[in-house]
Amino acid sequence: MASRVLSRVTPQSVLKSRRVRDYLFMTIGIIITAWGLDAFMIPNKLVAGGVSGLATVLYYTLQDRGVTLPVGVLMLAMNAVLLVVAVSFKGWRYGARTIYGMVALSVAVDVLARFTRPLAVNDHLLAVLYGGVVTGIGMGLVFKARGNTGGTDIVAQLLADHSDFGVGQMMLAADAVVTLTAALKFGPNLALYGAVAIVVMGRVIDLVQEGLSVEKAAYIISEHSDTIAEAILSELGRGATGLNGRGLYSGSEREVIFTVVSRREIDALKALVRAADPGAFMIIADIHEALGEGFKEIGV
């Protein structure tokens, strides 16, 4: 019996485990983030908020006083203090993924710093753009794996519990404080570059989590909704859903057709709607991800 149970445990089955996959993606994301910090952000004194930004400011401040401590060590020390404070206020709500993210990113920053050559050292704009994109990709993978690296997340949650502001607003405020600290140390120009990096990183994180906009959602209001729906089903091979609607001006009941198509099918959809009813009203919107029949399988 034992041999039969063991035989079912294969490398493929282990990789399919959500937990293993999450930690794998977290690790990859952390390595990418650490490389982006070492290659673009830290050597160019660019601070994109968070504990890594504060550690960069502290690193150069101590260096000016003849003390050299690795950025990763400073990050780990600050995250440890934040974690202790958070546990004392909120209890042990931070799981293994948070601790793993904190420690792994700190270690990765210091290990990769030994092998990473600083890039775009004479062009802060290039450093901001590439650094923001690379670190955004890395953090996006971490968040997609339901992990985090501590830092301003913890601060924001603590402050949000004792104020009327949300976590997102508190995170923005925490990053603003870090940016102001960078301005006092490195000057306003580098601080402004750091603010640009925050924006770039945020957009890339959203892109990684939500995916590229490759599908289109369409809402169609027409007196010939049956004809249009039949054309969508038969000619495009796509599904469609009829929603109950009522014109608030006319007071008349009308069916609203909702359908999702690929980007390359949007012109065909417009053509068949126009052929069935030139007076139809149509709304087309970008969607980042479509899951289910005809698209990606849910959970992939």
PATOR-120288 format. One record per atom (N, C-alpha, C): residue in three letters; z, x, y. Coordinates in steps of 0.2 Angstrom, whole numbers, padded with zeros to 4 digits, always signed. Layout:
PATOR-120288
alaZXY ...
***
This chain:
PATOR-120288
met+0000+0004-0006 met+0000+0000+0000 met+0000+0004+0006 ala+0004+0010+0006 ala+0005+0014+0012 ala-0002+0017+0014 ser-0006+0020+0008 ser-0012+0023+0009 ser-0017+0018+0012 arg-0017+0012+0010 arg-0021+0007+0013 arg-0020+0006+0020 val-0014+0005+0022 val-0012+0004+0029 val-0015+0010+0033 leu-0013+0016+0031 leu-0015+0022+0034 leu-0023+0023+0035 ser-0026+0021+0030 ser-0034+0021+0030 ser-0037+0017+0036 arg-0033+0012+0038 arg-0036+0008+0043 arg-0035+0011+0050 val-0031+0016+0051 val-0030+0019+0057 val-0035+0025+0058 thr-0040+0023+0062 thr-0045+0028+0063 thr-0045+0030+0070 pro-0049+0035+0072 pro-0049+0037+0079 pro-0053+0032+0083 gln-0057+0028+0080 gln-0061+0022+0084 gln-0056+0017+0086 ser-0051+0015+0081 ser-0046+0010+0082 ser-0041+0012+0087 val-0039+0019+0087 val-0035+0021+0092 val-0038+0021+0099 leu-0044+0023+0100 leu-0047+0023+0107 leu-0048+0016+0109 lys-0049+0011+0105 lys-0049+0004+0107 lys-0043+0001+0109 ser-0037+0005+0108 ser-0031+0002+0110 ser-0031+0002+0118 arg-0028-0003+0121 arg-0028-0004+0128 arg-0024+0002+0131 arg-0018+0003+0128 arg-0013+0008+0131 arg-0016+0015+0131 val-0019+0017+0126 val-0022+0023+0125 val-0028+0024+0130 arg-0032+0019+0131 arg-0038+0019+0135 arg-0035+0019+0143 asp-0030+0015+0144 asp-0027+0016+0151 asp-0025+0022+0153 tyr-0021+0026+0148 tyr-0018+0032+0150 tyr-0024+0037+0150 leu-0029+0036+0146 leu-0035+0041+0147 leu-0038+0040+0154 phe-0039+0034+0156 phe-0043+0033+0162 phe-0038+0036+0168 met-0031+0034+0167 met-0027+0037+0172 met-0027+0045+0173 thr-0027+0048+0167 thr-0028+0055+0167 thr-0034+0058+0170 ile-0040+0055+0168 ile-0046+0057+0172 ile-0046+0056+0179 gly-0043+0050+0181 gly-0043+0048+0188 gly-0038+0053+0192 ile-0033+0055+0189 ile-0028+0059+0192 ile-0031+0066+0193 ile-0035+0069+0188 ile-0038+0075+0188 ile-0043+0075+0194 ile-0047+0070+0194 ile-0052+0069+0200 ile-0049+0069+0206 thr-0044+0065+0207 thr-0040+0065+0213 thr-0037+0072+0215 ala-0034+0075+0211 ala-0031+0082+0212 ala-0037+0087+0214 trp-0042+0087+0211 trp-0048+0091+0213 trp-0050+0090+0220 gly-0051+0083+0221 gly-0053+0081+0228 gly-0048+0084+0233 leu-0042+0083+0232 leu-0037+0086+0237 leu-0037+0093+0238 asp-0038+0097+0232 asp-0038+0104+0232 asp-0044+0107+0235 ala-0050+0103+0234 ala-0056+0106+0236 ala-0058+0104+0244 phe-0056+0098+0246 phe-0058+0096+0252 phe-0052+0094+0257 met-0047+0091+0255 met-0042+0089+0259 met-0037+0094+0262 ile-0033+0097+0257 ile-0028+0101+0258 ile-0030+0108+0262 pro-0035+0111+0260 pro-0038+0117+0263 pro-0040+0116+0270 asn-0043+0110+0272 asn-0045+0108+0278 asn-0040+0105+0283 lys-0034+0104+0280 lys-0028+0101+0284 lys-0030+0094+0286 leu-0033+0090+0281 leu-0034+0083+0282 leu-0029+0079+0278 val-0026+0075+0282 val-0021+0070+0279 val-0023+0063+0279 ala-0024+0061+0273 ala-0026+0054+0272 ala-0020+0049+0270 gly-0015+0050+0273 gly-0009+0046+0272 gly-0006+0048+0265 gly-0001+0044+0263 gly+0003+0045+0257 gly+0007+0051+0256 val+0010+0052+0251 val+0014+0057+0249 val+0010+0064+0249 ser+0004+0064+0247 ser+0000+0070+0247 ser-0001+0072+0254 gly-0002+0067+0258 gly-0003+0069+0266 gly+0003+0072+0269 leu+0009+0069+0267 leu+0015+0072+0270 leu+0017+0078+0267 ala+0015+0079+0261 ala+0016+0086+0257 ala+0012+0091+0260 thr+0006+0089+0262 thr+0001+0094+0266 thr+0004+0096+0272 val+0007+0092+0276 val+0010+0093+0283 val+0016+0098+0281 leu+0020+0096+0277 leu+0026+0100+0275 leu+0024+0107+0273 tyr+0019+0108+0269 tyr+0016+0114+0266 tyr+0014+0119+0271 tyr+0011+0117+0276 tyr+0009+0121+0282 tyr+0014+0122+0287 thr+0019+0118+0287 thr+0025+0119+0292 thr+0029+0124+0289 leu+0030+0124+0282 leu+0034+0129+0279 leu+0031+0136+0279 gln+0024+0136+0278 gln+0020+0142+0278 gln+0021+0145+0284 asp+0021+0142+0290 asp+0022+0145+0297 asp+0028+0148+0297 arg+0033+0146+0293 arg+0040+0149+0294 arg+0041+0154+0288 gly+0036+0156+0285 gly+0036+0161+0280 gly+0038+0159+0273 val+0038+0152+0272 val+0040+0150+0265 val+0034+0146+0262 thr+0033+0148+0256 thr+0027+0145+0253 thr+0029+0141+0247 leu+0028+0135+0247 leu+0030+0130+0241 leu+0023+0126+0240 pro+0021+0126+0233 pro+0015+0122+0231 pro+0015+0115+0234 val+0010+0113+0235 val+0009+0106+0238 val+0012+0101+0232 gly+0010+0102+0226 gly+0012+0098+0220 gly+0019+0098+0219 val+0023+0103+0220 val+0030+0103+0220 val+0033+0099+0225 leu+0030+0100+0231 leu+0033+0095+0237 leu+0032+0088+0236 met+0026+0086+0233 met+0024+0079+0231 met+0029+0077+0226 leu+0030+0081+0221 leu+0035+0079+0215 leu+0042+0078+0218 ala+0044+0082+0223 ala+0051+0082+0225 ala+0052+0075+0230 met+0047+0074+0234 met+0047+0068+0238 met+0046+0061+0234 asn+0042+0061+0229 asn+0042+0056+0224 asn+0048+0054+0220 ala+0051+0060+0218 ala+0058+0059+0215 ala+0063+0056+0219 val+0063+0058+0225 val+0068+0055+0230 val+0066+0048+0231 leu+0060+0046+0232 leu+0058+0039+0233 leu+0060+0035+0227 leu+0058+0038+0221 leu+0060+0034+0215 leu+0067+0032+0214 val+0072+0037+0216 val+0079+0036+0215 val+0081+0031+0220 val+0078+0031+0226 val+0080+0026+0231 val+0078+0019+0229 ala+0072+0019+0226 ala+0069+0012+0224 ala+0073+0009+0218 val+0075+0014+0213 val+0079+0011+0208 val+0086+0009+0210 ser+0089+0012+0215 ser+0095+0010+0218 ser+0095+0003+0221 phe+0089+0002+0224 phe+0088-0004+0228 phe+0086-0010+0224 lys+0081-0009+0219 lys+0078-0014+0215 lys+0079-0014+0208 gly+0083-0009+0206 gly+0084-0008+0198 gly+0078-0004+0195 trp+0078-0004+0189 trp+0073+0000+0185 trp+0067-0004+0184 arg+0063-0005+0189 arg+0057-0009+0188 arg+0050-0005+0188 tyr+0051+0002+0189 tyr+0046+0006+0189 tyr+0045+0009+0182 gly+0040+0008+0178 gly+0039+0010+0171 gly+0036+0017+0170 ala+0034+0018+0164 ala+0032+0024+0162 ala+0026+0026+0166 arg+0021+0022+0167 arg+0015+0023+0171 arg+0016+0026+0178 thr+0021+0023+0181 thr+0022+0026+0188 thr+0025+0033+0187 ile+0030+0034+0183 ile+0033+0041+0182 ile+0027+0046+0180 tyr+0023+0044+0175 tyr+0018+0048+0173 tyr+0013+0050+0178 gly+0011+0045+0182 gly+0007+0046+0188 gly+0009+0051+0193 met+0016+0050+0195 met+0019+0054+0199 met+0019+0062+0197 val+0021+0063+0191 val+0022+0069+0188 val+0015+0072+0187 ala+0010+0068+0184 ala+0004+0071+0182 ala+0000+0073+0188 leu+0000+0069+0194 leu-0004+0071+0200 leu-0001+0077+0203 ser+0006+0078+0203 ser+0009+0084+0206 ser+0007+0090+0202 val+0007+0090+0195 val+0006+0095+0191 val-0002+0097+0192 ala-0006+0092+0192 ala-0013+0093+0192 ala-0015+0096+0199 val-0012+0094+0204 val-0014+0097+0211 val-0012+0105+0211 asp-0006+0107+0208 asp-0005+0114+0208 asp-0009+0118+0203 val-0010+0115+0197 val-0014+0119+0192 val-0021+0120+0194 leu-0024+0114+0197 leu-0031+0115+0199 leu-0032+0119+0205 ala-0027+0120+0209 ala-0027+0124+0215 ala-0029+0131+0213 arg-0027+0133+0208 arg-0028+0140+0206 arg-0036+0142+0204 phe-0039+0136+0202 phe-0046+0137+0200 phe-0051+0134+0205 thr-0049+0131+0210 thr-0053+0127+0214 thr-0055+0131+0221 arg-0061+0131+0222 arg-0063+0135+0228 arg-0064+0129+0234 pro-0060+0131+0240 pro-0061+0126+0245 pro-0068+0125+0247 leu-0070+0118+0249 leu-0077+0117+0250 leu-0077+0114+0257 ala-0083+0114+0261 ala-0084+0112+0267 ala-0079+0114+0272 val-0077+0120+0272 val-0071+0123+0276 val-0073+0123+0284 asn-0080+0123+0285 asn-0082+0124+0292 asn-0085+0117+0295 asp-0084+0112+0291 asp-0087+0105+0293 asp-0082+0100+0291 his-0078+0098+0295 his-0073+0093+0294 his-0076+0086+0292 leu-0081+0084+0295 leu-0084+0078+0293 leu-0087+0078+0286 leu-0090+0083+0284 leu-0092+0083+0277 leu-0085+0083+0272 ala-0080+0087+0274 ala-0074+0087+0270 ala-0071+0080+0270 val-0071+0076+0275 val-0068+0069+0275 val-0072+0065+0271 leu-0079+0065+0271 leu-0083+0061+0268 leu-0083+0062+0260 tyr-0084+0068+0258 tyr-0083+0070+0251 tyr-0076+0070+0248 gly-0071+0072+0252 gly-0064+0071+0250 gly-0062+0064+0249 gly-0064+0059+0254 gly-0063+0052+0253 gly-0066+0049+0247 val-0072+0051+0246 val-0076+0048+0240 val-0073+0050+0234 val-0072+0057+0233 val-0069+0060+0227 val-0062+0057+0225 thr-0058+0057+0230 thr-0051+0055+0229 thr-0051+0047+0228 gly-0056+0044+0231 gly-0056+0037+0231 gly-0058+0035+0223 ile-0063+0039+0221 ile-0065+0037+0214 ile-0059+0039+0209 gly-0056+0044+0210 gly-0050+0046+0206 gly-0045+0040+0206 met-0043+0038+0212 met-0037+0033+0213 met-0040+0026+0211 gly-0046+0025+0211 gly-0049+0019+0209 gly-0048+0018+0201 leu-0050+0024+0198 leu-0049+0024+0191 leu-0041+0023+0189 val-0037+0026+0192 val-0030+0025+0191 val-0028+0018+0192 phe-0030+0015+0197 phe-0028+0008+0198 phe-0031+0003+0193 lys-0037+0005+0191 lys-0041+0001+0186 lys-0037+0001+0180 ala-0034+0007+0178 ala-0030+0007+0172 ala-0023+0005+0173 arg-0022+0001+0178 arg-0015-0002+0180 arg-0010+0003+0181 gly-0012+0009+0184 gly-0007+0014+0185 gly-0006+0015+0192 asn-0002+0019+0194 asn-0001+0021+0201 asn+0002+0028+0201 thr+0002+0031+0207 thr+0005+0038+0208 thr+0011+0038+0213 gly+0014+0032+0213 gly+0020+0032+0218 gly+0019+0032+0225 gly+0023+0036+0229 gly+0022+0037+0236 gly+0023+0031+0240 thr+0018+0030+0244 thr+0018+0024+0249 thr+0019+0018+0246 asp+0016+0017+0240 asp+0017+0011+0236 asp+0025+0009+0236 ile+0029+0014+0234 ile+0036+0012+0233 ile+0039+0011+0240 val+0037+0015+0245 val+0040+0014+0252 val+0038+0007+0254 ala+0032+0005+0253 ala+0029-0002+0256 ala+0033-0007+0252 gln+0034-0007+0246 gln+0038-0012+0242 gln+0045-0013+0245 leu+0048-0007+0246 leu+0055-0007+0249 leu+0055-0011+0255 leu+0051-0009+0260 leu+0051-0011+0267 leu+0049-0019+0267 ala+0044-0021+0263 ala+0042-0028+0262 ala+0048-0032+0260 asp+0052-0030+0256 asp+0058-0034+0254 asp+0063-0035+0259 his+0062-0031+0265 his+0067-0032+0270 his+0064-0034+0277 ser+0058-0036+0276 ser+0054-0038+0283 ser+0050-0044+0281 asp+0047-0047+0286 asp+0042-0052+0286 asp+0035-0050+0284 phe+0034-0044+0283 phe+0027-0042+0282 phe+0026-0041+0275 gly+0019-0041+0273 gly+0018-0040+0266 gly+0017-0033+0264 val+0016-0031+0257 val+0016-0025+0255 val+0010-0021+0258 gly+0004-0024+0258 gly-0002-0021+0261 gly-0001-0019+0268 gln+0002-0023+0272 gln+0004-0021+0279 gln+0009-0015+0279 met+0014-0015+0275 met+0018-0010+0275 met+0015-0003+0273 met+0010-0004+0268 met+0007+0002+0266 met+0003+0005+0272 leu+0000+0001+0276 leu-0004+0003+0281 leu+0000+0006+0287 ala+0006+0003+0288 ala+0011+0006+0292 ala+0014+0013+0290 ala+0015+0014+0283 ala+0017+0020+0281 ala+0012+0025+0282 asp+0006+0024+0280 asp+0000+0028+0281 asp-0001+0030+0289 ala+0001+0025+0293 ala+0000+0027+0300 ala+0005+0032+0302 val+0011+0031+0300 val+0017+0036+0301 val+0015+0043+0299 val+0012+0043+0293 val+0010+0050+0290 val+0004+0053+0295 thr+0000+0049+0297 thr-0006+0051+0301 thr-0003+0053+0308 leu+0002+0050+0310 leu+0005+0052+0317 leu+0009+0059+0316 thr+0012+0060+0310 thr+0015+0066+0309 thr+0010+0072+0308 ala+0004+0070+0305 ala-0001+0075+0305 ala-0004+0077+0312 ala-0004+0072+0316 ala-0006+0073+0323 ala-0002+0078+0327 leu+0005+0077+0326 leu+0010+0081+0329 leu+0009+0088+0326 lys+0007+0089+0320 lys+0007+0096+0317 lys+0000+0099+0318 phe-0005+0096+0317 phe-0012+0098+0317 phe-0016+0097+0323 gly-0014+0092+0327 gly-0018+0090+0333 gly-0021+0083+0332 pro-0023+0080+0337 pro-0026+0073+0336 pro-0033+0073+0333 asn-0037+0078+0334 asn-0043+0078+0331 asn-0043+0078+0323 leu-0039+0082+0320 leu-0038+0082+0313 leu-0035+0076+0310 ala-0031+0073+0314 ala-0027+0067+0312 ala-0032+0061+0312 leu-0037+0061+0317 leu-0042+0056+0317 leu-0047+0057+0311 tyr-0049+0063+0309 tyr-0053+0064+0303 tyr-0049+0061+0297 gly-0042+0063+0297 gly-0038+0060+0291 gly-0039+0052+0291 ala-0039+0049+0297 ala-0039+0042+0297 ala-0046+0039+0294 val-0051+0043+0296 val-0058+0041+0293 val-0057+0042+0285 ala-0054+0047+0283 ala-0054+0048+0276 ala-0050+0042+0272 ile-0045+0039+0276 ile-0041+0034+0273 ile-0046+0028+0272 val-0050+0027+0277 val-0055+0021+0277 val-0060+0022+0271 val-0063+0028+0271 val-0068+0030+0266 val-0065+0029+0259 met-0059+0032+0258 met-0055+0031+0251 met-0054+0024+0249 gly-0052+0020+0254 gly-0050+0013+0253 gly-0057+0009+0250 arg-0062+0011+0254 arg-0068+0007+0252 arg-0071+0009+0245 val-0070+0016+0243 val-0072+0018+0237 val-0068+0015+0231 ile-0061+0015+0233 ile-0056+0012+0228 ile-0058+0005+0226 asp-0060+0001+0231 asp-0062-0006+0230 asp-0068-0006+0226 leu-0073-0001+0227 leu-0079-0001+0224 leu-0078+0000+0216 val-0074+0005+0215 val-0072+0007+0208 val-0069+0001+0204 gln-0064-0002+0208 gln-0061-0008+0204 gln-0065-0014+0204 glu-0069-0016+0209 glu-0073-0022+0209 glu-0080-0021+0206 gly-0082-0015+0206 gly-0089-0014+0203 gly-0094-0015+0209 leu-0101-0012+0207 leu-0106-0013+0212 leu-0108-0021+0212 ser-0111-0023+0218 ser-0113-0030+0218 ser-0120-0030+0215 val-0120-0032+0209 val-0127-0032+0206 val-0129-0039+0204 glu-0124-0044+0205 glu-0126-0051+0203 glu-0125-0055+0210 lys-0129-0061+0209 lys-0129-0065+0215 lys-0126-0072+0213 ala-0122-0075+0217 ala-0120-0082+0216 ala-0124-0087+0221 ala-0126-0092+0218 ala-0130-0097+0223 ala-0127-0104+0222 tyr-0126-0107+0228 tyr-0124-0114+0229 tyr-0130-0118+0231 ile-0133-0123+0228 ile-0139-0126+0230 ile-0137-0134+0231 ile-0139-0137+0237 ile-0138-0144+0238 ile-0144-0147+0239 ser-0146-0152+0235 ser-0153-0155+0235 ser-0152-0162+0233 glu-0157-0166+0235 glu-0158-0172+0232 glu-0161-0172+0225 his-0164-0167+0224 his-0167-0166+0217 his-0164-0161+0213 ser-0157-0161+0212 ser-0153-0157+0209 ser-0155-0156+0201 asp-0157-0162+0199 asp-0158-0162+0191 asp-0164-0158+0190 thr-0169-0158+0194 thr-0176-0154+0193 thr-0174-0147+0194 ile-0170-0145+0199 ile-0168-0138+0200 ile-0164-0135+0194 ala-0159-0139+0192 ala-0155-0137+0187 ala-0159-0136+0180 glu-0164-0140+0179 glu-0168-0140+0173 glu-0173-0133+0174 ala-0175-0132+0180 ala-0179-0126+0181 ala-0175-0120+0180 ile-0169-0120+0182 ile-0164-0114+0181 ile-0163-0113+0174 leu-0162-0118+0170 leu-0160-0117+0163 leu-0166-0115+0159 ser-0172-0118+0160 ser-0178-0117+0156 ser-0182-0111+0158 glu-0183-0110+0165 glu-0187-0104+0167 glu-0183-0098+0168 leu-0177-0098+0171 leu-0173-0092+0172 leu-0169-0091+0166 gly-0168-0096+0162 gly-0163-0094+0156 gly-0156-0093+0158 arg-0154-0096+0164 arg-0147-0095+0166 arg-0144-0102+0166 gly-0137-0101+0165 gly-0133-0107+0165 gly-0132-0110+0172 ala-0130-0116+0173 ala-0129-0119+0180 ala-0124-0124+0179 thr-0120-0125+0184 thr-0114-0130+0184 thr-0115-0135+0190 gly-0114-0141+0188 gly-0115-0146+0194 gly-0108-0148+0196 leu-0107-0147+0203 leu-0101-0148+0206 leu-0101-0155+0210 asn-0096-0159+0211 asn-0096-0165+0215 asn-0095-0163+0222 gly-0100-0166+0226 gly-0099-0164+0233 gly-0101-0171+0237 arg-0098-0171+0244 arg-0099-0176+0248 arg-0101-0174+0255 gly-0106-0176+0258 gly-0108-0174+0265 gly-0103-0177+0270 leu-0100-0173+0274 leu-0095-0176+0278 leu-0098-0180+0284 tyr-0104-0178+0286 tyr-0108-0182+0291 tyr-0111-0188+0289 ser-0114-0188+0283 ser-0118-0194+0280 ser-0113-0198+0276 gly-0108-0195+0273 gly-0104-0198+0268 gly-0107-0200+0262 ser-0113-0197+0260 ser-0116-0198+0254 ser-0114-0193+0249 glu-0114-0195+0242 glu-0112-0191+0237 glu-0118-0187+0235 arg-0117-0180+0234 arg-0122-0176+0231 arg-0119-0171+0226 glu-0124-0169+0222 glu-0122-0164+0217 glu-0124-0157+0220 val-0119-0152+0219 val-0120-0145+0221 val-0121-0141+0215 ile-0126-0138+0215 ile-0128-0133+0209 ile-0125-0126+0210 phe-0121-0124+0205 phe-0118-0117+0206 phe-0121-0113+0200 thr-0124-0107+0202 thr-0127-0103+0196 thr-0126-0096+0198 val-0126-0091+0193 val-0126-0084+0194 val-0132-0081+0191 val-0135-0077+0195 val-0141-0073+0193 val-0141-0066+0194 ser-0145-0062+0191 ser-0145-0055+0193 ser-0149-0054+0199 arg-0148-0048+0202 arg-0152-0047+0209 arg-0159-0047+0208 arg-0162-0045+0202 arg-0169-0046+0202 arg-0172-0053+0201 glu-0167-0057+0199 glu-0169-0064+0198 glu-0169-0069+0204 ile-0166-0066+0210 ile-0165-0070+0215 ile-0171-0073+0219 asp-0177-0069+0219 asp-0183-0071+0222 asp-0186-0077+0217 ala-0185-0076+0211 ala-0188-0082+0206 ala-0184-0088+0207 leu-0177-0087+0209 leu-0173-0093+0210 leu-0175-0097+0216 lys-0176-0093+0222 lys-0178-0096+0228 lys-0185-0099+0227 ala-0189-0096+0223 ala-0196-0099+0222 ala-0196-0106+0219 leu-0192-0106+0213 leu-0191-0113+0210 leu-0187-0118+0214 val-0183-0116+0218 val-0179-0121+0222 val-0184-0124+0227 arg-0188-0119+0230 arg-0193-0121+0235 arg-0198-0126+0232 ala-0200-0124+0226 ala-0205-0129+0223 ala-0203-0135+0222 ala-0196-0136+0220 ala-0193-0142+0218 ala-0191-0146+0224 asp-0189-0143+0229 asp-0187-0146+0235 asp-0187-0142+0241 pro-0192-0142+0245 pro-0192-0137+0251 pro-0187-0138+0256 gly-0184-0144+0256 gly-0178-0146+0261 gly-0171-0144+0258 ala-0171-0141+0252 ala-0164-0140+0249 ala-0160-0135+0254 phe-0154-0135+0253 phe-0149-0131+0257 phe-0146-0126+0251 met-0147-0119+0253 met-0145-0114+0248 met-0141-0109+0251 ile-0136-0107+0247 ile-0131-0102+0250 ile-0131-0096+0244 ile-0132-0090+0246 ile-0133-0085+0241 ile-0127-0079+0243 ala-0123-0078+0239 ala-0117-0073+0240 ala-0117-0068+0235 asp-0115-0062+0237 asp-0114-0056+0233 asp-0108-0057+0228 ile-0108-0055+0222 ile-0102-0055+0218 ile-0102-0048+0215 his-0096-0046+0214 his-0095-0039+0211 his-0095-0039+0204 glu-0093-0044+0200 glu-0093-0044+0193 glu-0094-0051+0190 ala-0098-0052+0185 ala-0099-0058+0182 ala-0097-0057+0174 leu-0092-0060+0172 leu-0090-0059+0165 leu-0091-0066+0161 gly-0094-0065+0155 gly-0095-0071+0151 gly-0102-0071+0148 glu-0104-0077+0145 glu-0110-0077+0142 glu-0116-0076+0147 gly-0121-0071+0145 gly-0126-0069+0149 gly-0125-0063+0153 phe-0118-0061+0154 phe-0117-0056+0158 phe-0112-0051+0153 lys-0108-0047+0157 lys-0103-0043+0153 lys-0098-0047+0149 glu-0096-0044+0143 glu-0091-0047+0139 glu-0084-0047+0143 ile-0080-0052+0143 ile-0073-0051+0146 ile-0069-0046+0143 gly-0066-0042+0147 gly-0062-0036+0144 gly-0065-0030+0143 val-0072-0029+0144 val-0076-0023+0144 val-0076-0020+0150 
***
